[in-house]
Amino acid sequence: MPKPVIEENKKRLRSISVLLICKNEADRIEPCLQSVAGWADEVIVLDSGSTDGTVEIARRYTDKVWVTDWPGYGAQRNRALERCAGDWVLSIDADERVTPELRAEIDRRLSDPAMDCTMLKMPWRTYFFGAPLRFGRYTSPQGKLFKREGARYRDHLVHESLLMPLRKEGVLKAPLDHYSWRDYVHVQEKHLKYAALLAEQKHAAGKHGSLIWATVRLFTDFFQQYVLRLSVLDGWRGFLISMILAQYAFHKYAALKTLDAQPKIRRN
């Protein structure tokens, strides 16, 4: 399949490396790669052992594809970041698409000699069962485009944050399309997986869980998402995502409680 040719970058003053980590994303990685191929100066893909043809698809769009083990999200992104050569890095996932409007806006900002930001955030247009969410956590601008020099991800199992020597943020207007979940089972599995990983991270840091606190978070997180962050205006989709995020909060602290109990179980 020929690579798409996108011409938006012809006047861009600063080069861009696209960073993508993945595993078993053959059903959706191609539209992601199509959205940046021919526009980015390079595309870096680190695959952690796909068995579904993901690697073969990625190699149609870039020759900078590596297959590795899985050390966790932060460490894997740092591995990919070390291979990037661009002035700026756009870190995206296989379930995201860089829209034409976003490419054009990025080109304008990175072609401005006076632009002094070191990070450009972009709105998330997250699709949830057939329509984009308009409110709540999954619409918050994401800091996915940043100046490469000196940047590094925290070595976290999940929800890795970016460390930068100087952080000066700007916010773009054009959206990054986000197709995070394949179906209802996937959305629950993904949140449960992240909750378990965060519990492991907290446990390793010496923190302890409480079922009382887990239950409190179930209700407070639902209220925050549904009422304070206006997911109520997204109709049934807003109610459902608020409930899922409330369950996610509960699972984090319930899982942490079970990790506290494991040494006692092993001693019996």
PyMOL commands that set and color helices and strands:
alter all, ss='L'
color gray80, all
select helices_A, chain A and resi 8-11+29-34+54-58+73-82+100-110+137-139+184-204+211-228+231-267
alter helices_A, ss='H'
color red, helices_A
select strands_A, chain A and resi 16-22+42-47+65-67+88-92+96-98+119-122+124-128+131-132+142-147+152-153+162-163+169-171+176-178
alter strands_A, ss='S'
color yellow, strands_A
deselect
rebuild
show_as cartoon
